[in-house]
Amino acid sequence: MAATTPSTDTDASLLTAPNVASSSREVNGVRLHVVTAGEPNAPLVVLLHGHPDFWYGWRHQIGPLVDAGYRVVVPDQRGCNLSEAPDGIDAYRMSNLVADVRELIRSEGRESAHVVGHDFGAFVAWNVALREPAVVDRLGICNVPHPTVYRETLRSSLRQIARSWYVWFYQLPKLPEWMLRRNGMDNMVATLEVSSKEGTFDDEAFTRYQAAWQHTGIEPRINWYRGFRRSERPQRDTVVQPTLICWGEDDVGLISSMAEQSLDYCETGRLRTFPDASHWVHHERKAVTDELLDHLSE
């Protein structure tokens, strides 16, 4: 796939903190760009971004986690920013996204790690916990419900069906790509603006996001949603790992009742809600980082 030369670097050089580095990892047959920080032998935390994000979306959490004594690994998921973008929808089935995380953890010389996800990255995190339970020590989720809760809510809630309009739109061939790549990807910028509180993203951040989107283009990101629709359900529903859910209640895409319902599928779960925060709760509330640190240290 042809890529446009971005106007800014989108690797670990975006952060000025010491000992933060970019590397490439060959995992599960795909090359991933990975940002790492912290001592190599420290307890491992993997942070998974969603759409239309890239590793940079976890910039506020990387430093505090390292300061607390963790090794932090933040991949650009397949099809995003500096990672490889395989062709075709099937490459983005959930089984492949889960295998990427499992093999990324093994590339660190570990058998398991704490796994934290936001948005589509949280769907991946839920699925890693359900499909590969031995791989996850503790689970952290930001603003995405348990997969079973999401599926059942889509069957029963007209309000959630309406809010999930983009999921159906992304199933159309070619039209979503055309719409989102127009005018320097202004529609993608608008997605960030509409789904966040005022001031969450500034002009510098928008420039960096636009550069990241240009590396692989829009199609691989849309194929996440197409692949998700083609994915097999996990064989289990119950998450056995201790789970923290942080939820911004002003989420324009997801109704808040799903957060509480998700606890019913966790053996040990805790929910922290943020009434005045959006879908981008980990950007908008420092307390999310504090909650994650408390959760991982228990």
C-alpha atoms as a printed R data frame, in Angstrom:
    type eleno elety resid chain resno       x       y      z
1   ATOM     1    CA   MET     A     1   0.000   0.000  0.000
2   ATOM     2    CA   ALA     A     2   1.400   3.396 -0.938
3   ATOM     3    CA   ALA     A     3   2.064   5.732  1.955
4   ATOM     4    CA   THR     A     4   2.356   9.493  2.078
5   ATOM     5    CA   THR     A     5   5.480  10.892  3.685
6   ATOM     6    CA   PRO     A     6   4.363  12.249  7.068
7   ATOM     7    CA   SER     A     7   5.167  15.773  8.160
8   ATOM     8    CA   THR     A     8   6.514  14.713 11.561
9   ATOM     9    CA   ASP     A     9   8.196  11.731 13.153
10  ATOM    10    CA   THR     A    10   5.785   9.385 14.930
11  ATOM    11    CA   ASP     A    11   8.175   7.125 16.830
12  ATOM    12    CA   ALA     A    12   9.438   7.325 20.420
13  ATOM    13    CA   SER     A    13  11.185  10.623 19.642
14  ATOM    14    CA   LEU     A    14   7.806  12.281 20.288
15  ATOM    15    CA   LEU     A    15   8.559  11.857 23.995
16  ATOM    16    CA   THR     A    16  11.433  13.603 25.752
17  ATOM    17    CA   ALA     A    17  11.570  11.233 28.720
18  ATOM    18    CA   PRO     A    18  14.834   9.294 29.093
19  ATOM    19    CA   ASN     A    19  15.103   5.603 28.197
20  ATOM    20    CA   VAL     A    20  12.027   5.596 25.951
21  ATOM    21    CA   ALA     A    21  12.887   3.854 22.699
22  ATOM    22    CA   SER     A    22  11.389   2.540 19.489
23  ATOM    23    CA   SER     A    23  12.111  -0.907 18.087
24  ATOM    24    CA   SER     A    24  10.685  -3.353 15.578
25  ATOM    25    CA   ARG     A    25   9.459  -6.809 16.562
26  ATOM    26    CA   GLU     A    26   8.602  -9.672 14.239
27  ATOM    27    CA   VAL     A    27   5.647 -11.332 15.941
28  ATOM    28    CA   ASN     A    28   2.975 -13.637 14.570
29  ATOM    29    CA   GLY     A    29   4.216 -13.063 11.026
30  ATOM    30    CA   VAL     A    30   3.956  -9.265 11.172
31  ATOM    31    CA   ARG     A    31   6.428  -6.491 11.970
32  ATOM    32    CA   LEU     A    32   5.246  -4.266 14.807
33  ATOM    33    CA   HIS     A    33   6.654  -0.915 15.838
34  ATOM    34    CA   VAL     A    34   6.974  -0.964 19.618
35  ATOM    35    CA   VAL     A    35   7.782   1.788 22.106
36  ATOM    36    CA   THR     A    36   9.434   0.550 25.289
37  ATOM    37    CA   ALA     A    37  10.436   2.152 28.582
38  ATOM    38    CA   GLY     A    38  11.606   0.932 31.967
39  ATOM    39    CA   GLU     A    39  13.997  -1.705 33.216
40  ATOM    40    CA   PRO     A    40  13.931  -4.875 31.072
41  ATOM    41    CA   ASN     A    41  13.452  -7.158 34.075
42  ATOM    42    CA   ALA     A    42  10.730  -5.108 35.788
43  ATOM    43    CA   PRO     A    43   7.106  -6.338 35.877
44  ATOM    44    CA   LEU     A    44   5.697  -6.023 32.385
45  ATOM    45    CA   VAL     A    45   2.735  -3.858 31.321
46  ATOM    46    CA   VAL     A    46   1.437  -3.892 27.730
47  ATOM    47    CA   LEU     A    47  -0.686  -0.897 26.658
48  ATOM    48    CA   LEU     A    48  -2.987  -1.328 23.647
49  ATOM    49    CA   HIS     A    49  -4.341   1.680 21.731
50  ATOM    50    CA   GLY     A    50  -7.589   1.829 19.803
51  ATOM    51    CA   HIS     A    51  -8.971   3.698 16.785
52  ATOM    52    CA   PRO     A    52  -7.968   6.167 15.470
53  ATOM    53    CA   ASP     A    53  -5.093   6.185 17.934
54  ATOM    54    CA   PHE     A    54  -1.500   4.921 17.887
55  ATOM    55    CA   TRP     A    55   1.044   4.212 20.634
56  ATOM    56    CA   TYR     A    56   1.189   7.955 21.408
57  ATOM    57    CA   GLY     A    57  -2.256   7.736 23.003
58  ATOM    58    CA   TRP     A    58  -0.625   6.249 26.129
59  ATOM    59    CA   ARG     A    59   1.961   9.022 26.529
60  ATOM    60    CA   HIS     A    60   0.449  10.203 29.832
61  ATOM    61    CA   GLN     A    61   0.713   6.725 31.377
62  ATOM    62    CA   ILE     A    62   4.176   5.606 30.245
63  ATOM    63    CA   GLY     A    63   6.214   7.812 32.613
64  ATOM    64    CA   PRO     A    64   4.163   7.152 35.776
65  ATOM    65    CA   LEU     A    65   4.234   3.391 35.134
66  ATOM    66    CA   VAL     A    66   8.013   3.420 34.692
67  ATOM    67    CA   ASP     A    67   8.421   5.545 37.821
68  ATOM    68    CA   ALA     A    68   6.353   2.974 39.699
69  ATOM    69    CA   GLY     A    69   8.795   0.238 38.681
70  ATOM    70    CA   TYR     A    70   7.234  -1.305 35.578
71  ATOM    71    CA   ARG     A    71   8.575  -2.261 32.188
72  ATOM    72    CA   VAL     A    72   6.180  -0.688 29.657
73  ATOM    73    CA   VAL     A    73   5.647  -1.984 26.112
74  ATOM    74    CA   VAL     A    74   3.357  -0.036 23.791
75  ATOM    75    CA   PRO     A    75   2.888  -1.394 20.266
76  ATOM    76    CA   ASP     A    76   1.399   0.252 17.254
77  ATOM    77    CA   GLN     A    77  -1.111  -2.486 16.540
78  ATOM    78    CA   ARG     A    78  -0.973  -4.086 13.094
79  ATOM    79    CA   GLY     A    79  -2.088  -1.694 10.384
80  ATOM    80    CA   CYS     A    80  -1.289   1.412 12.431
81  ATOM    81    CA   ASN     A    81   1.389   4.095 12.253
82  ATOM    82    CA   LEU     A    82   4.838   2.456 11.882
83  ATOM    83    CA   SER     A    83   3.702  -1.157 12.115
84  ATOM    84    CA   GLU     A    84   3.202  -3.387  9.119
85  ATOM    85    CA   ALA     A    85  -0.240  -3.396  7.506
86  ATOM    86    CA   PRO     A    86  -1.109  -6.826  6.069
87  ATOM    87    CA   ASP     A    87  -3.544  -6.900  3.183
88  ATOM    88    CA   GLY     A    88  -7.068  -8.237  3.450
89  ATOM    89    CA   ILE     A    89  -9.757  -8.329  6.107
90  ATOM    90    CA   ASP     A    90  -8.916 -11.722  7.562
91  ATOM    91    CA   ALA     A    91  -5.517 -10.448  8.721
92  ATOM    92    CA   TYR     A    92  -7.438  -8.306 11.225
93  ATOM    93    CA   ARG     A    93  -9.591 -11.017 12.783
94  ATOM    94    CA   MET     A    94  -9.489 -10.954 16.559
95  ATOM    95    CA   SER     A    95  -7.533 -14.218 16.672
96  ATOM    96    CA   ASN     A    96  -4.640 -12.484 14.891
97  ATOM    97    CA   LEU     A    97  -4.755  -9.379 17.075
98  ATOM    98    CA   VAL     A    98  -4.726 -11.580 20.184
99  ATOM    99    CA   ALA     A    99  -1.820 -13.650 18.838
100 ATOM   100    CA   ASP     A   100   0.122 -10.434 18.199
101 ATOM   101    CA   VAL     A   101  -0.135  -9.541 21.893
102 ATOM   102    CA   ARG     A   102   0.752 -13.036 23.065
103 ATOM   103    CA   GLU     A   103   3.848 -13.152 20.859
104 ATOM   104    CA   LEU     A   104   4.816  -9.584 21.769
105 ATOM   105    CA   ILE     A   105   4.866 -10.610 25.436
106 ATOM   106    CA   ARG     A   106   7.021 -13.604 24.557
107 ATOM   107    CA   SER     A   107   9.402 -11.336 22.638
108 ATOM   108    CA   GLU     A   108  10.118  -9.720 26.007
109 ATOM   109    CA   GLY     A   109  11.129 -13.130 27.375
110 ATOM   110    CA   ARG     A   110   7.938 -13.372 29.432
111 ATOM   111    CA   GLU     A   111   5.026 -15.773 29.603
112 ATOM   112    CA   SER     A   112   2.543 -13.182 30.899
113 ATOM   113    CA   ALA     A   113   2.023  -9.477 31.529
114 ATOM   114    CA   HIS     A   114  -0.461  -6.947 32.795
115 ATOM   115    CA   VAL     A   115  -2.550  -5.892 29.780
116 ATOM   116    CA   VAL     A   116  -4.352  -2.546 29.524
117 ATOM   117    CA   GLY     A   117  -6.463  -1.392 26.577
118 ATOM   118    CA   HIS     A   118  -8.557   1.535 25.387
119 ATOM   119    CA   ASP     A   119 -11.230   1.608 22.668
120 ATOM   120    CA   PHE     A   120 -10.559  -1.160 20.123
121 ATOM   121    CA   GLY     A   121  -7.395  -1.944 22.074
122 ATOM   122    CA   ALA     A   122  -9.670  -2.735 25.011
123 ATOM   123    CA   PHE     A   123 -11.627  -5.179 22.835
124 ATOM   124    CA   VAL     A   124  -8.289  -6.834 22.089
125 ATOM   125    CA   ALA     A   125  -7.374  -6.797 25.796
126 ATOM   126    CA   TRP     A   126 -10.698  -8.417 26.793
127 ATOM   127    CA   ASN     A   127 -10.126 -11.072 24.147
128 ATOM   128    CA   VAL     A   128  -6.541 -11.790 25.202
129 ATOM   129    CA   ALA     A   129  -7.822 -12.364 28.740
130 ATOM   130    CA   LEU     A   130 -10.621 -14.641 27.497
131 ATOM   131    CA   ARG     A   131  -8.763 -16.553 24.784
132 ATOM   132    CA   GLU     A   132  -5.284 -16.699 26.357
133 ATOM   133    CA   PRO     A   133  -5.926 -16.437 30.102
134 ATOM   134    CA   ALA     A   134  -2.440 -17.599 31.091
135 ATOM   135    CA   VAL     A   135  -0.961 -14.612 29.231
136 ATOM   136    CA   VAL     A   136  -2.692 -11.918 31.343
137 ATOM   137    CA   ASP     A   137  -1.819 -11.199 34.979
138 ATOM   138    CA   ARG     A   138  -4.143  -8.240 35.555
139 ATOM   139    CA   LEU     A   139  -6.483  -6.579 33.092
140 ATOM   140    CA   GLY     A   140  -7.150  -2.852 32.681
141 ATOM   141    CA   ILE     A   141  -9.962  -1.544 30.478
142 ATOM   142    CA   CYS     A   142 -10.815   2.008 29.404
143 ATOM   143    CA   ASN     A   143 -14.239   2.711 27.886
144 ATOM   144    CA   VAL     A   144 -15.115  -0.517 26.145
145 ATOM   145    CA   PRO     A   145 -17.524  -3.139 27.504
146 ATOM   146    CA   HIS     A   146 -16.980  -6.856 27.801
147 ATOM   147    CA   PRO     A   147 -17.551  -8.392 24.326
148 ATOM   148    CA   THR     A   148 -20.629 -10.342 25.452
149 ATOM   149    CA   VAL     A   149 -22.178  -7.231 26.965
150 ATOM   150    CA   TYR     A   150 -21.575  -5.272 23.776
151 ATOM   151    CA   ARG     A   151 -23.044  -8.007 21.600
152 ATOM   152    CA   GLU     A   152 -26.147  -8.417 23.772
153 ATOM   153    CA   THR     A   153 -26.683  -4.667 24.085
154 ATOM   154    CA   LEU     A   154 -26.621  -4.302 20.314
155 ATOM   155    CA   ARG     A   155 -29.518  -6.752 20.218
156 ATOM   156    CA   SER     A   156 -31.613  -4.952 22.805
157 ATOM   157    CA   SER     A   157 -30.812  -1.243 22.808
158 ATOM   158    CA   LEU     A   158 -31.856   1.035 19.973
159 ATOM   159    CA   ARG     A   159 -29.794   3.776 21.589
160 ATOM   160    CA   GLN     A   160 -26.622   1.685 21.332
161 ATOM   161    CA   ILE     A   161 -27.452   0.587 17.801
162 ATOM   162    CA   ALA     A   162 -27.660   4.265 16.828
163 ATOM   163    CA   ARG     A   163 -24.390   5.085 18.579
164 ATOM   164    CA   SER     A   164 -22.662   2.207 16.773
165 ATOM   165    CA   TRP     A   165 -23.582   3.542 13.330
166 ATOM   166    CA   TYR     A   166 -19.928   3.803 12.322
167 ATOM   167    CA   VAL     A   167 -19.397   0.074 12.891
168 ATOM   168    CA   TRP     A   168 -22.019  -0.681 10.227
169 ATOM   169    CA   PHE     A   169 -20.703   2.087  7.976
170 ATOM   170    CA   TYR     A   170 -17.201   0.563  8.083
171 ATOM   171    CA   GLN     A   171 -18.569  -2.694  6.674
172 ATOM   172    CA   LEU     A   172 -19.272  -0.997  3.336
173 ATOM   173    CA   PRO     A   173 -16.629  -1.483  0.629
174 ATOM   174    CA   LYS     A   174 -14.459   1.486 -0.373
175 ATOM   175    CA   LEU     A   175 -16.816   4.272  0.733
176 ATOM   176    CA   PRO     A   176 -15.429   4.566  4.298
177 ATOM   177    CA   GLU     A   177 -11.865   4.769  2.991
178 ATOM   178    CA   TRP     A   178 -12.844   7.498  0.536
179 ATOM   179    CA   MET     A   179 -14.698   9.478  3.184
180 ATOM   180    CA   LEU     A   180 -11.940   9.319  5.780
181 ATOM   181    CA   ARG     A   181  -8.925  10.019  3.595
182 ATOM   182    CA   ARG     A   182 -10.416  13.151  1.985
183 ATOM   183    CA   ASN     A   183  -8.998  16.627  2.671
184 ATOM   184    CA   GLY     A   184  -5.925  15.479  4.560
185 ATOM   185    CA   MET     A   185  -8.023  13.160  6.730
186 ATOM   186    CA   ASP     A   186 -10.009  16.031  8.236
187 ATOM   187    CA   ASN     A   187 -12.851  13.636  9.024
188 ATOM   188    CA   MET     A   188 -10.501  11.658 11.258
189 ATOM   189    CA   VAL     A   189  -9.561  14.843 13.095
190 ATOM   190    CA   ALA     A   190 -13.259  15.575 13.477
191 ATOM   191    CA   THR     A   191 -13.717  12.130 15.033
192 ATOM   192    CA   LEU     A   192 -11.218  13.020 17.748
193 ATOM   193    CA   GLU     A   193 -12.845  16.414 18.326
194 ATOM   194    CA   VAL     A   194 -16.423  15.130 18.507
195 ATOM   195    CA   SER     A   195 -15.625  12.205 20.796
196 ATOM   196    CA   SER     A   196 -13.519  14.158 23.331
197 ATOM   197    CA   LYS     A   197 -13.870  17.067 25.722
198 ATOM   198    CA   GLU     A   198 -12.753  20.473 24.496
199 ATOM   199    CA   GLY     A   199  -9.002  20.851 24.870
200 ATOM   200    CA   THR     A   200  -8.206  17.135 25.067
201 ATOM   201    CA   PHE     A   201  -6.317  17.348 21.760
202 ATOM   202    CA   ASP     A   202  -4.425  20.441 20.652
203 ATOM   203    CA   ASP     A   203  -3.149  21.403 17.197
204 ATOM   204    CA   GLU     A   204   0.211  19.745 17.811
205 ATOM   205    CA   ALA     A   205  -1.498  16.474 18.701
206 ATOM   206    CA   PHE     A   206  -3.699  16.653 15.598
207 ATOM   207    CA   THR     A   207  -0.582  17.127 13.438
208 ATOM   208    CA   ARG     A   208   0.997  14.051 14.980
209 ATOM   209    CA   TYR     A   209  -2.130  11.972 14.520
210 ATOM   210    CA   GLN     A   210  -2.458  13.002 10.876
211 ATOM   211    CA   ALA     A   211   1.162  12.004 10.295
212 ATOM   212    CA   ALA     A   212   0.588   8.612 11.930
213 ATOM   213    CA   TRP     A   213  -2.499   7.929  9.810
214 ATOM   214    CA   GLN     A   214  -0.574   8.650  6.626
215 ATOM   215    CA   HIS     A   215   1.951   5.861  7.176
216 ATOM   216    CA   THR     A   216  -0.404   2.991  6.398
217 ATOM   217    CA   GLY     A   217  -3.496   4.844  5.275
218 ATOM   218    CA   ILE     A   218  -7.042   4.310  6.448
219 ATOM   219    CA   GLU     A   219  -7.946   0.888  5.036
220 ATOM   220    CA   PRO     A   220  -6.120  -1.263  7.627
221 ATOM   221    CA   ARG     A   221  -7.827   0.562 10.491
222 ATOM   222    CA   ILE     A   222 -11.242   0.057  8.932
223 ATOM   223    CA   ASN     A   223 -10.347  -3.595  8.433
224 ATOM   224    CA   TRP     A   224 -10.109  -3.907 12.229
225 ATOM   225    CA   TYR     A   225 -13.884  -3.426 12.309
226 ATOM   226    CA   ARG     A   226 -14.489  -5.662  9.319
227 ATOM   227    CA   GLY     A   227 -12.291  -8.355 10.836
228 ATOM   228    CA   PHE     A   228 -14.053  -7.999 14.180
229 ATOM   229    CA   ARG     A   229 -17.367  -8.774 12.491
230 ATOM   230    CA   ARG     A   230 -15.830 -11.943 11.004
231 ATOM   231    CA   SER     A   231 -14.214 -13.102 14.243
232 ATOM   232    CA   GLU     A   232 -15.239 -16.184 16.167
233 ATOM   233    CA   ARG     A   233 -16.566 -15.685 19.681
234 ATOM   234    CA   PRO     A   234 -14.292 -16.645 22.602
235 ATOM   235    CA   GLN     A   235 -15.058 -20.058 24.089
236 ATOM   236    CA   ARG     A   236 -15.481 -18.525 27.539
237 ATOM   237    CA   ASP     A   237 -17.312 -15.466 28.846
238 ATOM   238    CA   THR     A   238 -15.837 -15.053 32.321
239 ATOM   239    CA   VAL     A   239 -12.614 -13.116 32.885
240 ATOM   240    CA   VAL     A   240 -10.646 -14.787 35.661
241 ATOM   241    CA   GLN     A   241  -7.987 -12.096 36.023
242 ATOM   242    CA   PRO     A   242  -8.485  -9.162 38.419
243 ATOM   243    CA   THR     A   243 -10.003  -6.459 36.230
244 ATOM   244    CA   LEU     A   244 -10.265  -2.684 36.492
245 ATOM   245    CA   ILE     A   245 -12.703  -0.801 34.257
246 ATOM   246    CA   CYS     A   246 -12.335   2.981 33.971
247 ATOM   247    CA   TRP     A   247 -15.229   4.643 32.197
248 ATOM   248    CA   GLY     A   248 -15.856   8.213 31.049
249 ATOM   249    CA   GLU     A   249 -19.623   8.579 31.213
250 ATOM   250    CA   ASP     A   250 -19.831  11.195 28.442
251 ATOM   251    CA   ASP     A   251 -18.873   8.638 25.811
252 ATOM   252    CA   VAL     A   252 -20.650   9.551 22.569
253 ATOM   253    CA   GLY     A   253 -20.306   6.033 21.161
254 ATOM   254    CA   LEU     A   254 -21.075   3.709 24.082
255 ATOM   255    CA   ILE     A   255 -23.851   3.812 26.664
256 ATOM   256    CA   SER     A   256 -22.601   3.780 30.255
257 ATOM   257    CA   SER     A   257 -24.857   0.960 31.470
258 ATOM   258    CA   MET     A   258 -22.545  -1.488 29.701
259 ATOM   259    CA   ALA     A   259 -19.718  -0.659 32.120
260 ATOM   260    CA   GLU     A   260 -21.606  -1.948 35.166
261 ATOM   261    CA   GLN     A   261 -22.914  -4.960 33.250
262 ATOM   262    CA   SER     A   262 -19.346  -5.892 32.281
263 ATOM   263    CA   LEU     A   263 -18.533  -6.562 35.943
264 ATOM   264    CA   ASP     A   264 -20.955  -9.510 35.814
265 ATOM   265    CA   TYR     A   265 -18.452 -11.263 33.540
266 ATOM   266    CA   CYS     A   266 -15.430 -10.690 35.814
267 ATOM   267    CA   GLU     A   267 -14.581 -13.000 38.710
268 ATOM   268    CA   THR     A   268 -12.913 -10.037 40.408
269 ATOM   269    CA   GLY     A   269 -13.820  -6.686 38.899
270 ATOM   270    CA   ARG     A   270 -13.860  -3.055 39.928
271 ATOM   271    CA   LEU     A   271 -15.453  -0.111 38.114
272 ATOM   272    CA   ARG     A   272 -14.389   3.527 38.395
273 ATOM   273    CA   THR     A   273 -16.625   5.971 36.564
274 ATOM   274    CA   PHE     A   274 -15.814   9.566 35.597
275 ATOM   275    CA   PRO     A   275 -19.045  11.564 35.097
276 ATOM   276    CA   ASP     A   276 -17.477  14.531 33.299
277 ATOM   277    CA   ALA     A   277 -15.055  12.630 31.075
278 ATOM   278    CA   SER     A   278 -15.419  11.385 27.508
279 ATOM   279    CA   HIS     A   279 -14.416   8.250 25.647
280 ATOM   280    CA   TRP     A   280 -10.836   9.539 25.980
281 ATOM   281    CA   VAL     A   281 -10.919   9.226 29.743
282 ATOM   282    CA   HIS     A   282  -7.238   8.257 30.095
283 ATOM   283    CA   HIS     A   283  -6.283  11.536 28.379
284 ATOM   284    CA   GLU     A   284  -8.654  13.669 30.397
285 ATOM   285    CA   ARG     A   285  -8.349  12.375 33.961
286 ATOM   286    CA   LYS     A   286  -5.049  11.814 35.786
287 ATOM   287    CA   ALA     A   287  -7.049   9.702 38.228
288 ATOM   288    CA   VAL     A   288  -7.212   6.982 35.565
289 ATOM   289    CA   THR     A   289  -3.432   6.570 35.796
290 ATOM   290    CA   ASP     A   290  -3.652   6.530 39.594
291 ATOM   291    CA   GLU     A   291  -6.346   3.847 39.444
292 ATOM   292    CA   LEU     A   292  -4.240   1.731 37.090
293 ATOM   293    CA   LEU     A   293  -1.216   2.010 39.361
294 ATOM   294    CA   ASP     A   294  -3.292   0.947 42.363
295 ATOM   295    CA   HIS     A   295  -4.797  -1.944 40.414
296 ATOM   296    CA   LEU     A   296  -1.490  -3.283 39.133
297 ATOM   297    CA   SER     A   297   0.174  -3.095 42.546
298 ATOM   298    CA   GLU     A   298  -2.458  -5.113 44.400
